Amino acid sequence: MKKVEAIIRPEKFQSLREKLEEVGINGLTVSEVAGCGQQKGQQGLFRGRSFEIKLVPKVKVEMVVEAEHVDEIIKIIQSTCATDQIGDGKIFVYTVEDAIRIRTGESGLQAIL
């Protein structure tokens, strides 16, 4: 099992969710997060005064999937979320040792399916 974690632009989330559902990926954890990388924040304007916003709002999408689906999921994320601009986000892939469904005690792949 692998955990795929993507940090993306908020406006790309709905289309990503639809594409993942099309290939049968329904189990997601979604968090509103903020961060900065190469963007280094952005400029804001309030009552005629300029100020710097250090952290940019993002959405973190996490899913635990069978290892053989990882490449397909990465391609979907890249094709759906890329704007060719700085700030498109990152994808991280982790190995998951085990998963346990709390309600039934099922473990391994049965717990995530």
MODELLER restraints for C-alpha pairs under 7 A, 6 or more apart:
rsr = mdl.restraints
at = mdl.atoms
rsr.add(forms.Gaussian(group=physical.xy_distance, feature=features.Distance(at['CA:1:A'], at['CA:64:A']), mean=6.68, stdev=0.5))
rsr.add(forms.Gaussian(group=physical.xy_distance, feature=features.Distance(at['CA:1:A'], at['CA:65:A']), mean=5.64, stdev=0.5))
rsr.add(forms.Gaussian(group=physical.xy_distance, feature=features.Distance(at['CA:1:A'], at['CA:66:A']), mean=4.67, stdev=0.5))
rsr.add(forms.Gaussian(group=physical.xy_distance, feature=features.Distance(at['CA:1:A'], at['CA:67:A']), mean=5.04, stdev=0.5))
rsr.add(forms.Gaussian(group=physical.xy_distance, feature=features.Distance(at['CA:1:A'], at['CA:95:A']), mean=6.34, stdev=0.5))
rsr.add(forms.Gaussian(group=physical.xy_distance, feature=features.Distance(at['CA:1:A'], at['CA:96:A']), mean=5.35, stdev=0.5))
rsr.add(forms.Gaussian(group=physical.xy_distance, feature=features.Distance(at['CA:2:A'], at['CA:64:A']), mean=5.53, stdev=0.5))
rsr.add(forms.Gaussian(group=physical.xy_distance, feature=features.Distance(at['CA:2:A'], at['CA:65:A']), mean=5.50, stdev=0.5))
rsr.add(forms.Gaussian(group=physical.xy_distance, feature=features.Distance(at['CA:2:A'], at['CA:66:A']), mean=6.20, stdev=0.5))
rsr.add(forms.Gaussian(group=physical.xy_distance, feature=features.Distance(at['CA:2:A'], at['CA:67:A']), mean=5.42, stdev=0.5))
rsr.add(forms.Gaussian(group=physical.xy_distance, feature=features.Distance(at['CA:2:A'], at['CA:93:A']), mean=6.63, stdev=0.5))
rsr.add(forms.Gaussian(group=physical.xy_distance, feature=features.Distance(at['CA:2:A'], at['CA:94:A']), mean=5.56, stdev=0.5))
rsr.add(forms.Gaussian(group=physical.xy_distance, feature=features.Distance(at['CA:2:A'], at['CA:95:A']), mean=4.67, stdev=0.5))
rsr.add(forms.Gaussian(group=physical.xy_distance, feature=features.Distance(at['CA:2:A'], at['CA:96:A']), mean=5.19, stdev=0.5))
rsr.add(forms.Gaussian(group=physical.xy_distance, feature=features.Distance(at['CA:3:A'], at['CA:62:A']), mean=6.93, stdev=0.5))
rsr.add(forms.Gaussian(group=physical.xy_distance, feature=features.Distance(at['CA:3:A'], at['CA:63:A']), mean=5.59, stdev=0.5))
rsr.add(forms.Gaussian(group=physical.xy_distance, feature=features.Distance(at['CA:3:A'], at['CA:64:A']), mean=4.25, stdev=0.5))
rsr.add(forms.Gaussian(group=physical.xy_distance, feature=features.Distance(at['CA:3:A'], at['CA:65:A']), mean=6.36, stdev=0.5))
rsr.add(forms.Gaussian(group=physical.xy_distance, feature=features.Distance(at['CA:3:A'], at['CA:93:A']), mean=5.64, stdev=0.5))
rsr.add(forms.Gaussian(group=physical.xy_distance, feature=features.Distance(at['CA:3:A'], at['CA:94:A']), mean=5.02, stdev=0.5))
rsr.add(forms.Gaussian(group=physical.xy_distance, feature=features.Distance(at['CA:3:A'], at['CA:95:A']), mean=6.25, stdev=0.5))
rsr.add(forms.Gaussian(group=physical.xy_distance, feature=features.Distance(at['CA:3:A'], at['CA:96:A']), mean=6.23, stdev=0.5))
rsr.add(forms.Gaussian(group=physical.xy_distance, feature=features.Distance(at['CA:4:A'], at['CA:62:A']), mean=5.75, stdev=0.5))
rsr.add(forms.Gaussian(group=physical.xy_distance, feature=features.Distance(at['CA:4:A'], at['CA:63:A']), mean=5.41, stdev=0.5))
rsr.add(forms.Gaussian(group=physical.xy_distance, feature=features.Distance(at['CA:4:A'], at['CA:64:A']), mean=6.30, stdev=0.5))
rsr.add(forms.Gaussian(group=physical.xy_distance, feature=features.Distance(at['CA:4:A'], at['CA:92:A']), mean=5.85, stdev=0.5))
rsr.add(forms.Gaussian(group=physical.xy_distance, feature=features.Distance(at['CA:4:A'], at['CA:93:A']), mean=4.66, stdev=0.5))
rsr.add(forms.Gaussian(group=physical.xy_distance, feature=features.Distance(at['CA:4:A'], at['CA:94:A']), mean=6.57, stdev=0.5))
rsr.add(forms.Gaussian(group=physical.xy_distance, feature=features.Distance(at['CA:5:A'], at['CA:60:A']), mean=6.87, stdev=0.5))
rsr.add(forms.Gaussian(group=physical.xy_distance, feature=features.Distance(at['CA:5:A'], at['CA:61:A']), mean=5.67, stdev=0.5))
rsr.add(forms.Gaussian(group=physical.xy_distance, feature=features.Distance(at['CA:5:A'], at['CA:62:A']), mean=4.41, stdev=0.5))
rsr.add(forms.Gaussian(group=physical.xy_distance, feature=features.Distance(at['CA:5:A'], at['CA:63:A']), mean=6.58, stdev=0.5))
rsr.add(forms.Gaussian(group=physical.xy_distance, feature=features.Distance(at['CA:5:A'], at['CA:91:A']), mean=5.67, stdev=0.5))
rsr.add(forms.Gaussian(group=physical.xy_distance, feature=features.Distance(at['CA:5:A'], at['CA:92:A']), mean=5.06, stdev=0.5))
rsr.add(forms.Gaussian(group=physical.xy_distance, feature=features.Distance(at['CA:5:A'], at['CA:93:A']), mean=6.33, stdev=0.5))
rsr.add(forms.Gaussian(group=physical.xy_distance, feature=features.Distance(at['CA:6:A'], at['CA:60:A']), mean=5.62, stdev=0.5))
rsr.add(forms.Gaussian(group=physical.xy_distance, feature=features.Distance(at['CA:6:A'], at['CA:61:A']), mean=5.19, stdev=0.5))
rsr.add(forms.Gaussian(group=physical.xy_distance, feature=features.Distance(at['CA:6:A'], at['CA:62:A']), mean=6.49, stdev=0.5))
rsr.add(forms.Gaussian(group=physical.xy_distance, feature=features.Distance(at['CA:6:A'], at['CA:90:A']), mean=5.70, stdev=0.5))
rsr.add(forms.Gaussian(group=physical.xy_distance, feature=features.Distance(at['CA:6:A'], at['CA:91:A']), mean=4.33, stdev=0.5))
rsr.add(forms.Gaussian(group=physical.xy_distance, feature=features.Distance(at['CA:6:A'], at['CA:92:A']), mean=6.29, stdev=0.5))
rsr.add(forms.Gaussian(group=physical.xy_distance, feature=features.Distance(at['CA:7:A'], at['CA:58:A']), mean=6.45, stdev=0.5))
rsr.add(forms.Gaussian(group=physical.xy_distance, feature=features.Distance(at['CA:7:A'], at['CA:59:A']), mean=5.61, stdev=0.5))
rsr.add(forms.Gaussian(group=physical.xy_distance, feature=features.Distance(at['CA:7:A'], at['CA:60:A']), mean=4.40, stdev=0.5))
rsr.add(forms.Gaussian(group=physical.xy_distance, feature=features.Distance(at['CA:7:A'], at['CA:61:A']), mean=6.40, stdev=0.5))
rsr.add(forms.Gaussian(group=physical.xy_distance, feature=features.Distance(at['CA:7:A'], at['CA:89:A']), mean=5.10, stdev=0.5))
rsr.add(forms.Gaussian(group=physical.xy_distance, feature=features.Distance(at['CA:7:A'], at['CA:90:A']), mean=5.33, stdev=0.5))
rsr.add(forms.Gaussian(group=physical.xy_distance, feature=features.Distance(at['CA:7:A'], at['CA:91:A']), mean=6.49, stdev=0.5))
rsr.add(forms.Gaussian(group=physical.xy_distance, feature=features.Distance(at['CA:8:A'], at['CA:58:A']), mean=5.71, stdev=0.5))
rsr.add(forms.Gaussian(group=physical.xy_distance, feature=features.Distance(at['CA:8:A'], at['CA:59:A']), mean=5.37, stdev=0.5))
rsr.add(forms.Gaussian(group=physical.xy_distance, feature=features.Distance(at['CA:8:A'], at['CA:60:A']), mean=6.43, stdev=0.5))
rsr.add(forms.Gaussian(group=physical.xy_distance, feature=features.Distance(at['CA:8:A'], at['CA:81:A']), mean=6.82, stdev=0.5))
rsr.add(forms.Gaussian(group=physical.xy_distance, feature=features.Distance(at['CA:8:A'], at['CA:88:A']), mean=5.92, stdev=0.5))
rsr.add(forms.Gaussian(group=physical.xy_distance, feature=features.Distance(at['CA:8:A'], at['CA:89:A']), mean=4.72, stdev=0.5))
rsr.add(forms.Gaussian(group=physical.xy_distance, feature=features.Distance(at['CA:8:A'], at['CA:90:A']), mean=6.93, stdev=0.5))
rsr.add(forms.Gaussian(group=physical.xy_distance, feature=features.Distance(at['CA:9:A'], at['CA:58:A']), mean=5.18, stdev=0.5))
rsr.add(forms.Gaussian(group=physical.xy_distance, feature=features.Distance(at['CA:9:A'], at['CA:59:A']), mean=6.20, stdev=0.5))
rsr.add(forms.Gaussian(group=physical.xy_distance, feature=features.Distance(at['CA:9:A'], at['CA:88:A']), mean=6.11, stdev=0.5))
rsr.add(forms.Gaussian(group=physical.xy_distance, feature=features.Distance(at['CA:9:A'], at['CA:89:A']), mean=6.86, stdev=0.5))
rsr.add(forms.Gaussian(group=physical.xy_distance, feature=features.Distance(at['CA:10:A'], at['CA:58:A']), mean=5.41, stdev=0.5))
rsr.add(forms.Gaussian(group=physical.xy_distance, feature=features.Distance(at['CA:10:A'], at['CA:59:A']), mean=5.32, stdev=0.5))
rsr.add(forms.Gaussian(group=physical.xy_distance, feature=features.Distance(at['CA:12:A'], at['CA:81:A']), mean=5.69, stdev=0.5))
rsr.add(forms.Gaussian(group=physical.xy_distance, feature=features.Distance(at['CA:15:A'], at['CA:80:A']), mean=6.94, stdev=0.5))
rsr.add(forms.Gaussian(group=physical.xy_distance, feature=features.Distance(at['CA:16:A'], at['CA:77:A']), mean=6.62, stdev=0.5))
rsr.add(forms.Gaussian(group=physical.xy_distance, feature=features.Distance(at['CA:16:A'], at['CA:80:A']), mean=5.93, stdev=0.5))
rsr.add(forms.Gaussian(group=physical.xy_distance, feature=features.Distance(at['CA:27:A'], at['CA:63:A']), mean=6.35, stdev=0.5))
rsr.add(forms.Gaussian(group=physical.xy_distance, feature=features.Distance(at['CA:28:A'], at['CA:61:A']), mean=6.61, stdev=0.5))
rsr.add(forms.Gaussian(group=physical.xy_distance, feature=features.Distance(at['CA:28:A'], at['CA:62:A']), mean=5.69, stdev=0.5))
rsr.add(forms.Gaussian(group=physical.xy_distance, feature=features.Distance(at['CA:28:A'], at['CA:63:A']), mean=4.99, stdev=0.5))
rsr.add(forms.Gaussian(group=physical.xy_distance, feature=features.Distance(at['CA:29:A'], at['CA:61:A']), mean=5.80, stdev=0.5))
rsr.add(forms.Gaussian(group=physical.xy_distance, feature=features.Distance(at['CA:29:A'], at['CA:62:A']), mean=5.03, stdev=0.5))
rsr.add(forms.Gaussian(group=physical.xy_distance, feature=features.Distance(at['CA:29:A'], at['CA:63:A']), mean=6.41, stdev=0.5))
rsr.add(forms.Gaussian(group=physical.xy_distance, feature=features.Distance(at['CA:30:A'], at['CA:59:A']), mean=6.89, stdev=0.5))
rsr.add(forms.Gaussian(group=physical.xy_distance, feature=features.Distance(at['CA:30:A'], at['CA:60:A']), mean=5.63, stdev=0.5))
rsr.add(forms.Gaussian(group=physical.xy_distance, feature=features.Distance(at['CA:30:A'], at['CA:61:A']), mean=4.67, stdev=0.5))
rsr.add(forms.Gaussian(group=physical.xy_distance, feature=features.Distance(at['CA:30:A'], at['CA:62:A']), mean=6.39, stdev=0.5))
rsr.add(forms.Gaussian(group=physical.xy_distance, feature=features.Distance(at['CA:31:A'], at['CA:59:A']), mean=5.76, stdev=0.5))
rsr.add(forms.Gaussian(group=physical.xy_distance, feature=features.Distance(at['CA:31:A'], at['CA:60:A']), mean=5.12, stdev=0.5))
rsr.add(forms.Gaussian(group=physical.xy_distance, feature=features.Distance(at['CA:31:A'], at['CA:61:A']), mean=6.68, stdev=0.5))
rsr.add(forms.Gaussian(group=physical.xy_distance, feature=features.Distance(at['CA:32:A'], at['CA:58:A']), mean=6.12, stdev=0.5))
rsr.add(forms.Gaussian(group=physical.xy_distance, feature=features.Distance(at['CA:32:A'], at['CA:59:A']), mean=4.74, stdev=0.5))
rsr.add(forms.Gaussian(group=physical.xy_distance, feature=features.Distance(at['CA:32:A'], at['CA:60:A']), mean=6.33, stdev=0.5))
rsr.add(forms.Gaussian(group=physical.xy_distance, feature=features.Distance(at['CA:33:A'], at['CA:57:A']), mean=5.96, stdev=0.5))
rsr.add(forms.Gaussian(group=physical.xy_distance, feature=features.Distance(at['CA:33:A'], at['CA:58:A']), mean=5.19, stdev=0.5))
rsr.add(forms.Gaussian(group=physical.xy_distance, feature=features.Distance(at['CA:33:A'], at['CA:59:A']), mean=5.64, stdev=0.5))
rsr.add(forms.Gaussian(group=physical.xy_distance, feature=features.Distance(at['CA:33:A'], at['CA:60:A']), mean=6.51, stdev=0.5))
rsr.add(forms.Gaussian(group=physical.xy_distance, feature=features.Distance(at['CA:34:A'], at['CA:55:A']), mean=5.46, stdev=0.5))
rsr.add(forms.Gaussian(group=physical.xy_distance, feature=features.Distance(at['CA:34:A'], at['CA:56:A']), mean=5.19, stdev=0.5))
rsr.add(forms.Gaussian(group=physical.xy_distance, feature=features.Distance(at['CA:34:A'], at['CA:57:A']), mean=4.31, stdev=0.5))
rsr.add(forms.Gaussian(group=physical.xy_distance, feature=features.Distance(at['CA:34:A'], at['CA:58:A']), mean=5.33, stdev=0.5))
rsr.add(forms.Gaussian(group=physical.xy_distance, feature=features.Distance(at['CA:35:A'], at['CA:55:A']), mean=4.60, stdev=0.5))
rsr.add(forms.Gaussian(group=physical.xy_distance, feature=features.Distance(at['CA:35:A'], at['CA:56:A']), mean=5.28, stdev=0.5))
rsr.add(forms.Gaussian(group=physical.xy_distance, feature=features.Distance(at['CA:35:A'], at['CA:57:A']), mean=6.65, stdev=0.5))
rsr.add(forms.Gaussian(group=physical.xy_distance, feature=features.Distance(at['CA:36:A'], at['CA:54:A']), mean=6.85, stdev=0.5))
rsr.add(forms.Gaussian(group=physical.xy_distance, feature=features.Distance(at['CA:36:A'], at['CA:55:A']), mean=5.29, stdev=0.5))
rsr.add(forms.Gaussian(group=physical.xy_distance, feature=features.Distance(at['CA:36:A'], at['CA:56:A']), mean=5.93, stdev=0.5))
rsr.add(forms.Gaussian(group=physical.xy_distance, feature=features.Distance(at['CA:38:A'], at['CA:86:A']), mean=6.65, stdev=0.5))
rsr.add(forms.Gaussian(group=physical.xy_distance, feature=features.Distance(at['CA:39:A'], at['CA:86:A']), mean=6.08, stdev=0.5))
rsr.add(forms.Gaussian(group=physical.xy_distance, feature=features.Distance(at['CA:39:A'], at['CA:87:A']), mean=5.89, stdev=0.5))
rsr.add(forms.Gaussian(group=physical.xy_distance, feature=features.Distance(at['CA:40:A'], at['CA:54:A']), mean=6.49, stdev=0.5))
rsr.add(forms.Gaussian(group=physical.xy_distance, feature=features.Distance(at['CA:41:A'], at['CA:52:A']), mean=6.93, stdev=0.5))
rsr.add(forms.Gaussian(group=physical.xy_distance, feature=features.Distance(at['CA:41:A'], at['CA:53:A']), mean=5.33, stdev=0.5))
rsr.add(forms.Gaussian(group=physical.xy_distance, feature=features.Distance(at['CA:41:A'], at['CA:54:A']), mean=4.24, stdev=0.5))
rsr.add(forms.Gaussian(group=physical.xy_distance, feature=features.Distance(at['CA:41:A'], at['CA:55:A']), mean=5.41, stdev=0.5))
rsr.add(forms.Gaussian(group=physical.xy_distance, feature=features.Distance(at['CA:41:A'], at['CA:56:A']), mean=5.87, stdev=0.5))
rsr.add(forms.Gaussian(group=physical.xy_distance, feature=features.Distance(at['CA:42:A'], at['CA:52:A']), mean=5.85, stdev=0.5))
rsr.add(forms.Gaussian(group=physical.xy_distance, feature=features.Distance(at['CA:42:A'], at['CA:53:A']), mean=5.22, stdev=0.5))
rsr.add(forms.Gaussian(group=physical.xy_distance, feature=features.Distance(at['CA:42:A'], at['CA:54:A']), mean=6.64, stdev=0.5))
rsr.add(forms.Gaussian(group=physical.xy_distance, feature=features.Distance(at['CA:43:A'], at['CA:50:A']), mean=6.76, stdev=0.5))
rsr.add(forms.Gaussian(group=physical.xy_distance, feature=features.Distance(at['CA:43:A'], at['CA:51:A']), mean=5.79, stdev=0.5))
rsr.add(forms.Gaussian(group=physical.xy_distance, feature=features.Distance(at['CA:43:A'], at['CA:52:A']), mean=4.63, stdev=0.5))
rsr.add(forms.Gaussian(group=physical.xy_distance, feature=features.Distance(at['CA:43:A'], at['CA:53:A']), mean=5.94, stdev=0.5))
rsr.add(forms.Gaussian(group=physical.xy_distance, feature=features.Distance(at['CA:44:A'], at['CA:50:A']), mean=5.68, stdev=0.5))
rsr.add(forms.Gaussian(group=physical.xy_distance, feature=features.Distance(at['CA:44:A'], at['CA:51:A']), mean=5.17, stdev=0.5))
rsr.add(forms.Gaussian(group=physical.xy_distance, feature=features.Distance(at['CA:44:A'], at['CA:52:A']), mean=5.89, stdev=0.5))
rsr.add(forms.Gaussian(group=physical.xy_distance, feature=features.Distance(at['CA:44:A'], at['CA:53:A']), mean=6.48, stdev=0.5))
rsr.add(forms.Gaussian(group=physical.xy_distance, feature=features.Distance(at['CA:45:A'], at['CA:51:A']), mean=6.18, stdev=0.5))
rsr.add(forms.Gaussian(group=physical.xy_distance, feature=features.Distance(at['CA:81:A'], at['CA:88:A']), mean=6.71, stdev=0.5))
rsr.add(forms.Gaussian(group=physical.xy_distance, feature=features.Distance(at['CA:82:A'], at['CA:88:A']), mean=5.90, stdev=0.5))
rsr.add(forms.Gaussian(group=physical.xy_distance, feature=features.Distance(at['CA:98:A'], at['CA:107:A']), mean=6.84, stdev=0.5))
rsr.add(forms.Gaussian(group=physical.xy_distance, feature=features.Distance(at['CA:98:A'], at['CA:108:A']), mean=5.38, stdev=0.5))
rsr.add(forms.Gaussian(group=physical.xy_distance, feature=features.Distance(at['CA:99:A'], at['CA:107:A']), mean=5.38, stdev=0.5))
rsr.add(forms.Gaussian(group=physical.xy_distance, feature=features.Distance(at['CA:99:A'], at['CA:108:A']), mean=5.17, stdev=0.5))
rsr.add(forms.Gaussian(group=physical.xy_distance, feature=features.Distance(at['CA:99:A'], at['CA:111:A']), mean=6.03, stdev=0.5))
rsr.add(forms.Gaussian(group=physical.xy_distance, feature=features.Distance(at['CA:100:A'], at['CA:106:A']), mean=5.63, stdev=0.5))
rsr.add(forms.Gaussian(group=physical.xy_distance, feature=features.Distance(at['CA:100:A'], at['CA:107:A']), mean=4.29, stdev=0.5))
rsr.add(forms.Gaussian(group=physical.xy_distance, feature=features.Distance(at['CA:100:A'], at['CA:108:A']), mean=6.62, stdev=0.5))
rsr.add(forms.Gaussian(group=physical.xy_distance, feature=features.Distance(at['CA:100:A'], at['CA:111:A']), mean=5.54, stdev=0.5))
rsr.add(forms.Gaussian(group=physical.xy_distance, feature=features.Distance(at['CA:101:A'], at['CA:107:A']), mean=6.31, stdev=0.5))
rsr.add(forms.Gaussian(group=physical.xy_distance, feature=features.Distance(at['CA:101:A'], at['CA:111:A']), mean=4.97, stdev=0.5))
